[in-house]
């Protein structure tokens, strides 16, 4: 055992038992393997368990030269007791799209982090970065030089900038992906490096890319600009496979319900009746879909993946403005562009043009710490459509408004708003 | 720097002295490489993934945690999914590398929900990999790589930093997650629920995870208004920013006497505080954390997928559970109860929120035996949208 000191942590130690992977055991073992920071972290956590309060100080601005993001300052408020974690800054490292790694890459990262940091990480942060947890200010530039020179890696976003874009597994391993999620994610990340590293926005801005409406990266709930794959032609049907599901030869939902007896598969009850737009029917032994009425919810495709596949005229629906509750309440993203082709050959020009208009408006009108979705709420959907030069269509709303308080403009009204009260009174005595 | 092909760069041994040689604080731009972005993803694909990119035809979950993908070319790939604590050390990452080198040609992947995925192409290797993973345990007995997280079960809990590394939390994250996952472990490695159940934890209202749209959300909340450090506030924050931070206008500028000296500070209208913590985010001299005041709120019924019903928010059903480190027994019990009641009563494919809407929220509270309080009635923006404006409701314990 290396020369390290374990603190007395009776409460934290209770989290070693039980079947789920114990972060306590992992961190303690790393500590015994020579990292006092790991043992100090568990010691401070024990103190938090005792006080039921955090022992990390608020903020502290640190970073690397030329960047305004990617590093988050963190200091212990009990540094005398736990000196190895007195400075404990976070470094966000931009993950490769969809988080595949070679072991050569991961090992190099471990070497850097063992040498220059605590040996603790988050794989991954909520936004998607590899998160290196805990180092001191003097190590920030060397870590950055190591990452760029020895690994070809770069920092992710933090603060009021573009946050690290992320995407689902996409075409790399999923038959439903209607768009090339990795390529889009990588392309946007590379195009907007300046926005990612140098905070110039009112607040954070996130892109997330999901290949289909199952939305495995939760784009619709989490990001300012969600790119979600979809199609506008017909669901591809293999009628023989439909019959195989009905006959019980194929497992519904790819085997997702295997540990419970739900009875024999019933296509009427499990697929046709659950279709939200009621656009399917059995015609004898043939499954028929009225594709014009389909809302592309993915349920039928999820249940019968061998029989049904998304169409071939694929692209993306763009939705904007999702966020967590702070401040005006949580928002889900709103449909902005119902369909665009995501064209690699023109460098995704259409989405980038749209984003330029979004950023122009937000950077001009957005208040400090106002997310893009909150700007739409404050200045109206109509203003959003004017600024982005989009045509209003019913797909953008759940239902038309129920109040009559329309903001007509003078130009829309015959004769405008200039009137003479004397002329009015000539017709109507006061 | 071309990071579309970094194999050669990675093959070189780590040079511990290089950074100090290259970096000169007096000339910070010298030798600096910037704005290179992430390494290109394609160089990290296992061969079977690279060769079949965009060619996948269908998939099947052959057992919980193991998904078999079939390509149009006839190629087959098994993805083996394992849970992880997310908060992991370099030692564990090296162990993951060792496994990936032994069975997976040196490649590995992480999912959005912090699961680890190993890829193999034949059944013999699959069996050996599964045996190996199941045999790896921590000293305390926990699995290092529990296999599961697929289909109609519970996958890994997306969570935040908590007391381990955050300055604003009301609760711990890793400890609560460990306690909940230990208790619900059987649902991670099985497919016996009506549909998938996505649990998420955020340790304060900032919600660094998407807990606002989860089947079950564990949310850290504060319940005491911020303290104001009059002697420190002007030194650490700008008063107009602190005032503007409050969404309810409960913070006003003030002048007070500290040790006979007039100081600019703020005062909080405590009756208007909704404990969002935004003032503390903007101003370090307004701390909220309090061992007695802080705790957990439970929200349920949210979802993200567009499948069958539209994505929707989680709803607050339990406003407060005290912090109970190290094992949070009350929270664990409540979540287990909701999960079991959902499992017993929902239809196949029906998400937790869709079930609650079908039976009515009055019935949901009755079945789950959760007291309904005024705290579950919205009184923030758009609250009226949640009021019941029809005579259609069900008789329940609340009306009996």
HADDOCK unambig.tbl for C-alpha pairs under 7 A between the chains (distance, minus, plus):
assign (segid A and resid 11 and name CA) (segid B and resid 326 and name CA) 5.51 0.50 0.50
assign (segid A and resid 12 and name CA) (segid B and resid 326 and name CA) 6.23 0.50 0.50
assign (segid A and resid 14 and name CA) (segid B and resid 326 and name CA) 6.80 0.50 0.50
assign (segid A and resid 15 and name CA) (segid B and resid 175 and name CA) 6.93 0.50 0.50
assign (segid A and resid 16 and name CA) (segid B and resid 140 and name CA) 4.97 0.50 0.50
assign (segid A and resid 17 and name CA) (segid B and resid 140 and name CA) 5.26 0.50 0.50
assign (segid A and resid 17 and name CA) (segid B and resid 141 and name CA) 6.05 0.50 0.50
assign (segid A and resid 17 and name CA) (segid B and resid 142 and name CA) 6.13 0.50 0.50
assign (segid A and resid 18 and name CA) (segid B and resid 141 and name CA) 6.91 0.50 0.50
assign (segid A and resid 18 and name CA) (segid B and resid 142 and name CA) 5.58 0.50 0.50
assign (segid A and resid 18 and name CA) (segid B and resid 182 and name CA) 5.43 0.50 0.50
assign (segid A and resid 19 and name CA) (segid B and resid 141 and name CA) 6.89 0.50 0.50
assign (segid A and resid 19 and name CA) (segid B and resid 142 and name CA) 4.24 0.50 0.50
assign (segid A and resid 19 and name CA) (segid B and resid 143 and name CA) 5.55 0.50 0.50
assign (segid A and resid 19 and name CA) (segid B and resid 182 and name CA) 5.65 0.50 0.50
assign (segid A and resid 20 and name CA) (segid B and resid 142 and name CA) 5.59 0.50 0.50
assign (segid A and resid 20 and name CA) (segid B and resid 143 and name CA) 5.96 0.50 0.50
assign (segid A and resid 20 and name CA) (segid B and resid 178 and name CA) 6.36 0.50 0.50
assign (segid A and resid 20 and name CA) (segid B and resid 181 and name CA) 6.03 0.50 0.50
assign (segid A and resid 20 and name CA) (segid B and resid 182 and name CA) 5.21 0.50 0.50
assign (segid A and resid 20 and name CA) (segid B and resid 185 and name CA) 6.84 0.50 0.50
assign (segid A and resid 21 and name CA) (segid B and resid 84 and name CA) 6.13 0.50 0.50
assign (segid A and resid 21 and name CA) (segid B and resid 85 and name CA) 5.93 0.50 0.50
assign (segid A and resid 21 and name CA) (segid B and resid 142 and name CA) 5.27 0.50 0.50
assign (segid A and resid 21 and name CA) (segid B and resid 143 and name CA) 5.21 0.50 0.50
assign (segid A and resid 21 and name CA) (segid B and resid 144 and name CA) 5.11 0.50 0.50
assign (segid A and resid 22 and name CA) (segid B and resid 85 and name CA) 6.87 0.50 0.50
assign (segid A and resid 22 and name CA) (segid B and resid 142 and name CA) 6.14 0.50 0.50
assign (segid A and resid 22 and name CA) (segid B and resid 178 and name CA) 6.96 0.50 0.50
assign (segid A and resid 23 and name CA) (segid B and resid 85 and name CA) 5.84 0.50 0.50
assign (segid A and resid 23 and name CA) (segid B and resid 87 and name CA) 6.43 0.50 0.50
assign (segid A and resid 23 and name CA) (segid B and resid 88 and name CA) 6.67 0.50 0.50
assign (segid A and resid 25 and name CA) (segid B and resid 138 and name CA) 6.37 0.50 0.50
assign (segid A and resid 25 and name CA) (segid B and resid 139 and name CA) 6.75 0.50 0.50
assign (segid A and resid 25 and name CA) (segid B and resid 140 and name CA) 6.77 0.50 0.50
assign (segid A and resid 26 and name CA) (segid B and resid 88 and name CA) 6.88 0.50 0.50
assign (segid A and resid 26 and name CA) (segid B and resid 89 and name CA) 6.65 0.50 0.50
assign (segid A and resid 27 and name CA) (segid B and resid 89 and name CA) 6.32 0.50 0.50
assign (segid A and resid 30 and name CA) (segid B and resid 89 and name CA) 6.77 0.50 0.50
assign (segid A and resid 30 and name CA) (segid B and resid 91 and name CA) 6.33 0.50 0.50
assign (segid A and resid 45 and name CA) (segid B and resid 163 and name CA) 6.46 0.50 0.50
assign (segid A and resid 45 and name CA) (segid B and resid 164 and name CA) 6.12 0.50 0.50
assign (segid A and resid 48 and name CA) (segid B and resid 163 and name CA) 6.55 0.50 0.50
assign (segid A and resid 49 and name CA) (segid B and resid 325 and name CA) 5.61 0.50 0.50
assign (segid A and resid 49 and name CA) (segid B and resid 326 and name CA) 6.65 0.50 0.50
assign (segid A and resid 51 and name CA) (segid B and resid 291 and name CA) 5.88 0.50 0.50
assign (segid A and resid 52 and name CA) (segid B and resid 291 and name CA) 4.48 0.50 0.50
assign (segid A and resid 52 and name CA) (segid B and resid 323 and name CA) 6.89 0.50 0.50
assign (segid A and resid 53 and name CA) (segid B and resid 289 and name CA) 6.14 0.50 0.50
assign (segid A and resid 53 and name CA) (segid B and resid 290 and name CA) 6.17 0.50 0.50
assign (segid A and resid 53 and name CA) (segid B and resid 291 and name CA) 5.50 0.50 0.50
assign (segid A and resid 54 and name CA) (segid B and resid 163 and name CA) 4.85 0.50 0.50
assign (segid A and resid 54 and name CA) (segid B and resid 167 and name CA) 6.50 0.50 0.50
assign (segid A and resid 54 and name CA) (segid B and resid 169 and name CA) 6.68 0.50 0.50
assign (segid A and resid 56 and name CA) (segid B and resid 165 and name CA) 6.77 0.50 0.50
assign (segid A and resid 56 and name CA) (segid B and resid 166 and name CA) 6.22 0.50 0.50
assign (segid A and resid 56 and name CA) (segid B and resid 167 and name CA) 4.92 0.50 0.50
assign (segid A and resid 57 and name CA) (segid B and resid 167 and name CA) 5.66 0.50 0.50
assign (segid A and resid 58 and name CA) (segid B and resid 167 and name CA) 5.37 0.50 0.50
assign (segid A and resid 58 and name CA) (segid B and resid 284 and name CA) 5.78 0.50 0.50
assign (segid A and resid 65 and name CA) (segid B and resid 28 and name CA) 6.81 0.50 0.50
assign (segid A and resid 94 and name CA) (segid B and resid 38 and name CA) 5.36 0.50 0.50
assign (segid A and resid 95 and name CA) (segid B and resid 38 and name CA) 6.06 0.50 0.50
assign (segid A and resid 96 and name CA) (segid B and resid 38 and name CA) 5.51 0.50 0.50
assign (segid A and resid 96 and name CA) (segid B and resid 39 and name CA) 5.78 0.50 0.50
assign (segid A and resid 96 and name CA) (segid B and resid 40 and name CA) 6.26 0.50 0.50
assign (segid A and resid 96 and name CA) (segid B and resid 41 and name CA) 4.96 0.50 0.50
assign (segid A and resid 97 and name CA) (segid B and resid 41 and name CA) 5.42 0.50 0.50
assign (segid A and resid 99 and name CA) (segid B and resid 109 and name CA) 5.49 0.50 0.50
assign (segid A and resid 99 and name CA) (segid B and resid 110 and name CA) 5.47 0.50 0.50
assign (segid A and resid 100 and name CA) (segid B and resid 41 and name CA) 6.92 0.50 0.50
assign (segid A and resid 100 and name CA) (segid B and resid 44 and name CA) 5.46 0.50 0.50
assign (segid A and resid 100 and name CA) (segid B and resid 45 and name CA) 6.18 0.50 0.50
assign (segid A and resid 100 and name CA) (segid B and resid 108 and name CA) 5.81 0.50 0.50
assign (segid A and resid 100 and name CA) (segid B and resid 109 and name CA) 4.22 0.50 0.50
assign (segid A and resid 100 and name CA) (segid B and resid 110 and name CA) 6.69 0.50 0.50
assign (segid A and resid 101 and name CA) (segid B and resid 44 and name CA) 4.80 0.50 0.50
assign (segid A and resid 101 and name CA) (segid B and resid 107 and name CA) 5.65 0.50 0.50
assign (segid A and resid 101 and name CA) (segid B and resid 108 and name CA) 5.44 0.50 0.50
assign (segid A and resid 101 and name CA) (segid B and resid 109 and name CA) 5.97 0.50 0.50
assign (segid A and resid 102 and name CA) (segid B and resid 44 and name CA) 5.14 0.50 0.50
assign (segid A and resid 102 and name CA) (segid B and resid 106 and name CA) 5.70 0.50 0.50
assign (segid A and resid 102 and name CA) (segid B and resid 107 and name CA) 4.56 0.50 0.50
assign (segid A and resid 102 and name CA) (segid B and resid 108 and name CA) 6.54 0.50 0.50
assign (segid A and resid 103 and name CA) (segid B and resid 97 and name CA) 5.13 0.50 0.50
assign (segid A and resid 103 and name CA) (segid B and resid 106 and name CA) 5.30 0.50 0.50
assign (segid A and resid 103 and name CA) (segid B and resid 107 and name CA) 5.91 0.50 0.50
assign (segid A and resid 104 and name CA) (segid B and resid 10 and name CA) 6.06 0.50 0.50
assign (segid A and resid 105 and name CA) (segid B and resid 10 and name CA) 6.25 0.50 0.50
assign (segid A and resid 107 and name CA) (segid B and resid 94 and name CA) 6.49 0.50 0.50
assign (segid A and resid 108 and name CA) (segid B and resid 10 and name CA) 6.91 0.50 0.50
assign (segid A and resid 108 and name CA) (segid B and resid 14 and name CA) 6.68 0.50 0.50
assign (segid A and resid 110 and name CA) (segid B and resid 90 and name CA) 5.30 0.50 0.50
assign (segid A and resid 119 and name CA) (segid B and resid 89 and name CA) 5.47 0.50 0.50
assign (segid A and resid 119 and name CA) (segid B and resid 90 and name CA) 5.23 0.50 0.50
assign (segid A and resid 120 and name CA) (segid B and resid 88 and name CA) 5.97 0.50 0.50
assign (segid A and resid 120 and name CA) (segid B and resid 89 and name CA) 4.40 0.50 0.50
assign (segid A and resid 120 and name CA) (segid B and resid 90 and name CA) 6.36 0.50 0.50
assign (segid A and resid 121 and name CA) (segid B and resid 87 and name CA) 5.78 0.50 0.50
assign (segid A and resid 121 and name CA) (segid B and resid 88 and name CA) 5.43 0.50 0.50
assign (segid A and resid 121 and name CA) (segid B and resid 89 and name CA) 5.78 0.50 0.50
assign (segid A and resid 122 and name CA) (segid B and resid 86 and name CA) 5.30 0.50 0.50
assign (segid A and resid 122 and name CA) (segid B and resid 87 and name CA) 4.63 0.50 0.50
assign (segid A and resid 122 and name CA) (segid B and resid 88 and name CA) 6.06 0.50 0.50
assign (segid A and resid 123 and name CA) (segid B and resid 86 and name CA) 5.17 0.50 0.50
assign (segid A and resid 123 and name CA) (segid B and resid 87 and name CA) 6.70 0.50 0.50
assign (segid A and resid 123 and name CA) (segid B and resid 88 and name CA) 6.95 0.50 0.50
assign (segid A and resid 123 and name CA) (segid B and resid 114 and name CA) 6.57 0.50 0.50
assign (segid A and resid 124 and name CA) (segid B and resid 86 and name CA) 6.47 0.50 0.50
assign (segid A and resid 124 and name CA) (segid B and resid 114 and name CA) 6.46 0.50 0.50
assign (segid A and resid 126 and name CA) (segid B and resid 208 and name CA) 6.40 0.50 0.50
assign (segid A and resid 126 and name CA) (segid B and resid 209 and name CA) 5.69 0.50 0.50
assign (segid A and resid 142 and name CA) (segid B and resid 19 and name CA) 5.00 0.50 0.50
assign (segid A and resid 142 and name CA) (segid B and resid 20 and name CA) 6.54 0.50 0.50
assign (segid A and resid 145 and name CA) (segid B and resid 19 and name CA) 5.41 0.50 0.50
assign (segid A and resid 146 and name CA) (segid B and resid 19 and name CA) 5.92 0.50 0.50
assign (segid A and resid 148 and name CA) (segid B and resid 33 and name CA) 6.14 0.50 0.50
assign (segid A and resid 150 and name CA) (segid B and resid 9 and name CA) 6.23 0.50 0.50
assign (segid A and resid 150 and name CA) (segid B and resid 10 and name CA) 6.93 0.50 0.50
assign (segid A and resid 151 and name CA) (segid B and resid 9 and name CA) 6.50 0.50 0.50
assign (segid A and resid 151 and name CA) (segid B and resid 10 and name CA) 6.10 0.50 0.50
assign (segid A and resid 152 and name CA) (segid B and resid 1 and name CA) 6.92 0.50 0.50
assign (segid A and resid 152 and name CA) (segid B and resid 3 and name CA) 5.11 0.50 0.50
assign (segid A and resid 152 and name CA) (segid B and resid 6 and name CA) 6.53 0.50 0.50
assign (segid A and resid 152 and name CA) (segid B and resid 39 and name CA) 6.06 0.50 0.50
assign (segid A and resid 153 and name CA) (segid B and resid 37 and name CA) 6.64 0.50 0.50
assign (segid A and resid 153 and name CA) (segid B and resid 38 and name CA) 5.28 0.50 0.50
assign (segid A and resid 153 and name CA) (segid B and resid 39 and name CA) 5.79 0.50 0.50
assign (segid A and resid 154 and name CA) (segid B and resid 35 and name CA) 6.99 0.50 0.50
assign (segid A and resid 154 and name CA) (segid B and resid 36 and name CA) 6.22 0.50 0.50
assign (segid A and resid 154 and name CA) (segid B and resid 37 and name CA) 5.21 0.50 0.50
assign (segid A and resid 154 and name CA) (segid B and resid 38 and name CA) 5.64 0.50 0.50
assign (segid A and resid 171 and name CA) (segid B and resid 53 and name CA) 5.55 0.50 0.50
assign (segid A and resid 171 and name CA) (segid B and resid 54 and name CA) 4.50 0.50 0.50
assign (segid A and resid 172 and name CA) (segid B and resid 49 and name CA) 5.75 0.50 0.50
assign (segid A and resid 172 and name CA) (segid B and resid 53 and name CA) 4.76 0.50 0.50
assign (segid A and resid 172 and name CA) (segid B and resid 54 and name CA) 6.33 0.50 0.50
assign (segid A and resid 173 and name CA) (segid B and resid 49 and name CA) 6.55 0.50 0.50
assign (segid A and resid 173 and name CA) (segid B and resid 53 and name CA) 6.93 0.50 0.50
assign (segid A and resid 173 and name CA) (segid B and resid 56 and name CA) 6.48 0.50 0.50
assign (segid A and resid 174 and name CA) (segid B and resid 56 and name CA) 6.11 0.50 0.50
assign (segid A and resid 175 and name CA) (segid B and resid 56 and name CA) 4.73 0.50 0.50
assign (segid A and resid 175 and name CA) (segid B and resid 57 and name CA) 5.25 0.50 0.50
assign (segid A and resid 175 and name CA) (segid B and resid 58 and name CA) 5.99 0.50 0.50
assign (segid A and resid 189 and name CA) (segid B and resid 37 and name CA) 6.84 0.50 0.50
assign (segid A and resid 190 and name CA) (segid B and resid 37 and name CA) 5.91 0.50 0.50
assign (segid A and resid 193 and name CA) (segid B and resid 35 and name CA) 5.69 0.50 0.50
assign (segid A and resid 193 and name CA) (segid B and resid 37 and name CA) 6.74 0.50 0.50
assign (segid A and resid 213 and name CA) (segid B and resid 305 and name CA) 6.50 0.50 0.50
assign (segid A and resid 213 and name CA) (segid B and resid 306 and name CA) 5.58 0.50 0.50
assign (segid A and resid 214 and name CA) (segid B and resid 305 and name CA) 4.64 0.50 0.50
assign (segid A and resid 214 and name CA) (segid B and resid 306 and name CA) 5.83 0.50 0.50
assign (segid A and resid 214 and name CA) (segid B and resid 307 and name CA) 6.43 0.50 0.50
assign (segid A and resid 215 and name CA) (segid B and resid 304 and name CA) 6.96 0.50 0.50
assign (segid A and resid 215 and name CA) (segid B and resid 305 and name CA) 5.59 0.50 0.50
assign (segid A and resid 217 and name CA) (segid B and resid 112 and name CA) 6.21 0.50 0.50
assign (segid A and resid 218 and name CA) (segid B and resid 304 and name CA) 5.85 0.50 0.50
assign (segid A and resid 220 and name CA) (segid B and resid 304 and name CA) 6.88 0.50 0.50
assign (segid A and resid 221 and name CA) (segid B and resid 210 and name CA) 6.85 0.50 0.50
assign (segid A and resid 221 and name CA) (segid B and resid 213 and name CA) 6.83 0.50 0.50
assign (segid A and resid 221 and name CA) (segid B and resid 304 and name CA) 6.56 0.50 0.50
assign (segid A and resid 222 and name CA) (segid B and resid 210 and name CA) 6.33 0.50 0.50
assign (segid A and resid 254 and name CA) (segid B and resid 59 and name CA) 6.55 0.50 0.50
assign (segid A and resid 254 and name CA) (segid B and resid 60 and name CA) 4.42 0.50 0.50
assign (segid A and resid 254 and name CA) (segid B and resid 61 and name CA) 5.69 0.50 0.50
assign (segid A and resid 255 and name CA) (segid B and resid 60 and name CA) 6.15 0.50 0.50
assign (segid A and resid 255 and name CA) (segid B and resid 61 and name CA) 5.23 0.50 0.50
assign (segid A and resid 255 and name CA) (segid B and resid 62 and name CA) 6.81 0.50 0.50
assign (segid A and resid 256 and name CA) (segid B and resid 61 and name CA) 6.43 0.50 0.50
assign (segid A and resid 256 and name CA) (segid B and resid 151 and name CA) 3.96 0.50 0.50
assign (segid A and resid 256 and name CA) (segid B and resid 152 and name CA) 5.31 0.50 0.50
assign (segid A and resid 256 and name CA) (segid B and resid 191 and name CA) 6.05 0.50 0.50
assign (segid A and resid 257 and name CA) (segid B and resid 151 and name CA) 6.62 0.50 0.50
assign (segid A and resid 257 and name CA) (segid B and resid 152 and name CA) 5.56 0.50 0.50
assign (segid A and resid 257 and name CA) (segid B and resid 191 and name CA) 5.11 0.50 0.50
assign (segid A and resid 257 and name CA) (segid B and resid 192 and name CA) 6.22 0.50 0.50
assign (segid A and resid 258 and name CA) (segid B and resid 191 and name CA) 5.63 0.50 0.50
assign (segid A and resid 259 and name CA) (segid B and resid 190 and name CA) 6.37 0.50 0.50
assign (segid A and resid 259 and name CA) (segid B and resid 191 and name CA) 4.88 0.50 0.50
assign (segid A and resid 259 and name CA) (segid B and resid 192 and name CA) 4.85 0.50 0.50
assign (segid A and resid 260 and name CA) (segid B and resid 192 and name CA) 5.09 0.50 0.50
assign (segid A and resid 274 and name CA) (segid B and resid 308 and name CA) 6.68 0.50 0.50
assign (segid A and resid 275 and name CA) (segid B and resid 308 and name CA) 6.29 0.50 0.50
assign (segid A and resid 276 and name CA) (segid B and resid 308 and name CA) 5.47 0.50 0.50
assign (segid A and resid 276 and name CA) (segid B and resid 309 and name CA) 6.94 0.50 0.50
assign (segid A and resid 297 and name CA) (segid B and resid 306 and name CA) 5.29 0.50 0.50
assign (segid A and resid 297 and name CA) (segid B and resid 307 and name CA) 4.56 0.50 0.50
assign (segid A and resid 297 and name CA) (segid B and resid 308 and name CA) 5.79 0.50 0.50
assign (segid A and resid 298 and name CA) (segid B and resid 307 and name CA) 5.57 0.50 0.50
assign (segid A and resid 299 and name CA) (segid B and resid 307 and name CA) 5.28 0.50 0.50
assign (segid A and resid 299 and name CA) (segid B and resid 308 and name CA) 5.99 0.50 0.50
assign (segid A and resid 305 and name CA) (segid B and resid 58 and name CA) 6.05 0.50 0.50
assign (segid A and resid 306 and name CA) (segid B and resid 58 and name CA) 5.83 0.50 0.50
assign (segid A and resid 324 and name CA) (segid B and resid 206 and name CA) 6.95 0.50 0.50
assign (segid A and resid 324 and name CA) (segid B and resid 207 and name CA) 6.17 0.50 0.50
assign (segid A and resid 324 and name CA) (segid B and resid 212 and name CA) 6.64 0.50 0.50
assign (segid A and resid 326 and name CA) (segid B and resid 205 and name CA) 6.90 0.50 0.50
assign (segid A and resid 326 and name CA) (segid B and resid 206 and name CA) 5.97 0.50 0.50
assign (segid A and resid 327 and name CA) (segid B and resid 247 and name CA) 6.51 0.50 0.50
